[in-house]
Amino acid sequence: MVREIFNPTFNYKPLPPTEDQLRNIFKKYDTNNDNKLSREELKKAFDYLGSLIPGFRADRGLHHADANKDGYVNEREMDELVKYAVRVGFSSLSLALEYLLLILLLRTEGELKKIFKQHDANNDGLLSQAELKKAFRCIGSWIPGFRASNGIHHADANKDGQIDDQELNKLVEYALQLGYTVKA
């Protein structure tokens, strides 16, 4: 992570990491030594680099670098990952932009959670597939039944076929990954 250190008598600005340093940082987070980086490993690397939203950076890094679309960044794809990291940089400006994006994501996350909760028609604290279908229709899904079914598949940790309050965050994460936001 690159942060400015201010001292009234001495102002030191560290240089951003070089491409080789970034490559070595990413390789350090290949925790299972399989010579490829998973989303979780990338998330930890971006967290180390100082990203305010490392999960987002990991997703975008995979999008830019994962040429064979296997869900990992391998040795041959590492150059593209490094180029992405250099392009987004970790300067104070990119951190400020990342902070704004985080605020927007949190706002959207809260609003999606509120919409899902509003569709608990019988107020039992659980979201059924039918209630989820209506919620996904509300946020603009063209195939709300499919999204409801997949939402349950992704978020229903206890496998009871419904989403409770503890599982709601996983459902919102699923919706955000699909690009759903709140209609204006």
Phi, psi and omega in degrees: 000139180250117179233148175280137175247123181248129176227128183306330181266343183208120179253112184247125176244110179294148177284149175294157181298148176285171178299319179296320179295318178298315179302316180293322177298313179299316180297325179300330182270007171281077192293332180263006175054039178263009179062029172209151184253126175277173177301317181295320178294319177296319180301316179294322179294315179293327175297315178300321181287352175102012179295136176284335179229072186297329178297318177296314180298321178297315179298314181292322177298317176298317180303317183282327190256333188282080185296322183271002175056038177265001179088009180224158171253114181263183183303318182291335182266354185300322181301320179292323177296316179296318178300319178298313181298321178293317182298317180279338175054172176228043176281171181298328179293313181292329175294322178295317178295320178297322178297316178298318178297320178300316179299316179296318179296317179295321178297314180296319180300314179296320180292321177296318179300318180297317180297315179300315180296325179295339181268009172281082190300322183264007177053037179266002180080007180235144176254117178278173178297321179296319179293321177294323179301316178295321179295315179294326175297319181299324181268009169103015179290137175277339180230067188297327178295318178295316180296321178297315179298314178292325177299317177295317179302318183282328191251342187281084185294323183269002174057038177264003177083007180222162179252121177260180182302322181291334181265352185298322179300321179294323177294316179296319177301317177300313181297318179294322179297330178280351178094010179285136174226183181271131178295140178283000000 
